Amino acid sequence: MVLKIDSITLKRSNKILFENFSVNVNKSQIIILTGDNGVGKSSLLEAISGVLKVCEGQINISKDIKKIFYLGHENCLKDELSVYDNLRVWCEVARKKVIDNQIHDGLNYFNISKLVNQPIKKLSQGQKRRVALTKLFFTDSKLILLDEPIAGLDKKSEYNFSKLVLKKKRTGKTIILTSHKDLGFKNQNIVDLNRFSKKTNKNTKFDTWENL
């Protein structure tokens, strides 16, 4: 088991999103969180990553997971730095030894290698998102959290992203992401958080994503 969420209560701006929310997450799963805006998709990812504290209950992550890869709505890129420098700095912070050819290969995968020396501030929103998603090439994290990862992407980039996620899954990684769009993964677990929100269901418990 990769992740165990045990009877958590989650709030945002003093509003209860979930009460008594429990789930077990296993290795090599793709889990898609869906639901209305404000239902708590992003907040749940933040709670798993440790950015947002739970009011009650516990979130337990397997001891063999030393770090989590988390990409939120923000791309976490420095506007004044070039595409290359942003990725190089991120790799250094993540303690990943990456050579220049690997950075170029990752950018080429998302068709932005020609932008390698451009400062982030000159890129479109879609291009910035592709730069941020290039970090996926370099992470060896066993738990990957992605908040609306395909926002601003074109069809080709969406397809390439989906292929990359499947590759991560085949290597034993677990991916939990939010999306308003069906990405078409086989054997994916779609979780509609509308069913478990405070306003629709006060005391929902379940054991595994497969039971949804």
ROKOLBA-647937 format. One record per residue (C-alpha): residue in one letter; x, y, z. Coordinates in steps of 0.05 Angstrom, whole numbers, plus 5000, padded with zeros to 4 digits. Example, Ala and Ser with C-alpha at 12.3 -4.5 7.8 and 13.67 -1.06 7.14 Angstrom:
// ROKOLBA-647937
A524649105156 S527349795143 
***
This chain:
// ROKOLBA-647937
M500050005000 V502650684980 L497851145017 K492651075072 I487751635086 D484351485152 S478051855172 I480352555154 T476453195161 L478853725112 K477254465114 R478655055068 S477155765092 N473255475151 K468855075103 I468654325115 L470053955050 F470253245076 E468652895141 N470652185159 F473952075091 S478051435085 V481651065029 N487450605014 V491650714952 N496050174923 K502250154879 S501850274803 Q495050604801 I492551204762 I487251574801 I483152134771 L479752624818 T473652964788 G468153404815 D465254104815 N469754714825 G470854814899 V469054094919 G476053974946 K480253644891 S486154114898 S485454124974 L485853364977 L492253364936 E495153904981 A493353495043 I496752885015 S502953284998 G503153605067 V501754315044 L494854315077 K493754035147 V487753585161 C483153775219 E482053055242 G484552375222 Q491152175190 I494552115123 N499851575124 I504751485067 S508950865058 K515850905091 D519250715026 I516751364994 K522051865011 K519152434971 I512952634933 F512652974865 Y507253504869 L505353984813 G499654454831 H496054984790 E502255414793 N508155194750 C513355404802 L517855714749 K522256324757 D520256844705 E527157154698 L530756484688 S531156114622 V527555464610 Y534155094616 D536055444681 N529255314712 L529954564699 R537254554721 V535554904787 W529754434799 C534153824788 E539254094836 V534054224890 A531153524878 R538253244881 K537552934812 K543852854769 V541553044700 I545953194640 D544353714587 N542353194536 Q536952934583 I534153624592 H533953724517 D530653044507 G525253224558 L523853884525 N523853564456 Y518553074480 F513853654492 N516254014429 I519354604465 S526754464457 K527355094414 L525355504475 V531055234518 N534455914525 Q528156334529 P526356664595 I519956384624 K516557064623 K516457044547 L512856384542 S505356264534 Q501455924590 G501355274551 Q508855294540 K510055424614 R505854824632 R509854384585 V516254624617 A513454454686 L511253764661 T518253624635 K520253534708 L516452874706 F522152594664 F527052694719 T523252494782 D523851804812 S518451944863 K513751344874 L507751804888 I506052344837 L500752864849 L498453304791 D493253854795 E489953984727 P496353794691 I493553874620 A490954584631 G493054994570 L495854404531 D494454264458 K492053574434 K499053324417 S501753534485 E495853204520 Y497352554483 N504752584501 F502952734574 S498452124576 K503951674548 L508751934600 V503951794657 L502851084631 K510350984628 K510951204701 K505350724721 R508950144687 T515150284729 G511150214793 K509250944805 T502451154832 I499451774800 I493752174830 L491252754787 T485353224779 S482153334712 H475753604682 K477153194619 D477252444606 L484452264591 G482651574568 F487251154611 K485750414613 N484450124683 Q484150824712 N480350964777 I475651554770 V473451864835 D467752374833 L468852774896 N461853064891 R459652404922 F463852514984 S463253264996 K460353535060 K454153805025 T452253144992 N454652595038 K456452705111 N459452035132 T462351665072 K467651135082 F470750655032 D476750195032 T479750224963 W478950644900 E476450004864 N470250004907 L467950684881 
***
